[in-house]
Amino acid sequence: MQKSRIAYLMHGARNVGGGEYSLFYLLKNLNRKIYNPIVLYVEENQIIRKIKQEGISTIHVPLNKHIVSLYRTDVRFNPIKIIMYIYHLLNSAIIINKIMSIIN
């Protein structure tokens, strides 16, 4: 049986919290006879280093800082910032799509 590939995206731009630890433990305990996980990350942090130590594939993705460090209060009631966020989000999707097409 062929392994199913699962890709995860971690920005790593903010403080490490419960979401990052949850993903780490999910990856650590994932049945690798069935699944082949890969983690795309924007900035390396302690969780990415732990993921690498577990032997899980990682790829650095150079996404725009407007995507990974934006808080919802930054765009609230500001149409220009919302438009810029959407623009950077679409460009990020294009980058991730190119990376995934290369590794598949």
N, C-alpha and C positions, 0 to 999 in steps of 0.2 A: 504494500500500500504506500502511495506517495504521501509525504508529509504536507500538511496544509501550512502555507506561509501566512503569518499574522504580523502586520506592521503596526507599531505604536509610535505616536509622536509626542515627544516631551520637549517643552520649551526650555526649562531649566533656568529661566531668567529671574525668577523670584525665589524667595526662600523655599526650602524644601519643607513640604508638609505632608498631610495625610494622603493626599492623592498620589504623590510621588512614591511614598512608601507602599501604598496599596498596589500600585503597578509593579513595583520591585518584587513584592511577595507573590503576586500573581505570576510574574515571569519566572521567578525562582522555582515555583512549584508546578509549572506547566509541564505536562507530559511531552517531553521532547521526542518520544518515539512517534508521536502523532502530529505534533506541531513544530514548526520552525519559526520562532519569533525573531523579529528584527526591530530595533528601536532607532527611530530617527530623532535626533536631538539638535537643538539650536545652540545651547551653551552647556558645557560640561559642568557637572556638579557632583556632589558626593554620591548621589543615587546612580548617576551614569557610570561612575567609577565602580560601584558595586555590581552593576549590571555587566560591565565588562569583565569583572573578576569571576562572574558566574559563567563566562564563556558565551554569552549571548551576543549575537551580531549587533553592531551599532554603526550608524552612519551619521556624520555631522552634516547638517543641512543649514546653509547660510541664509536664514530667513531674516526679513527686515525687522528691526527692533520695534517698529510700530505695531507689529502683530503680537509679539511675545510679551511685551511689557505694558500693555494697555489695560487700564482699569476701566470698568464701565462708567465711572464718574468722569473719566476723561472725555468721553464722547456724548454724554448726556446733554441734550439741549444745544448741541453744536453741530449743525448740518455739515459744515466743511470737514470737521474731524471725522464724522461718520462716513462721508464720501471717501476720504483719504484712507480710512481703515478698510473699507470694502476694496479699494484699489489694491492695497498691499496684500489683503487676504487673497484676492484672485491671483496676483503674481506668485504668492506663496504656493497656492494650489498647483500652478503650472510647474514650479520647481519640483515639488514633491512628486507630481505625476511623471516628470522626466526621470527622476531618480528611480522610481518604482518600475518604470518600463525598462530601465537598464539592468536592474538586478533580477528581473523575472526572466 
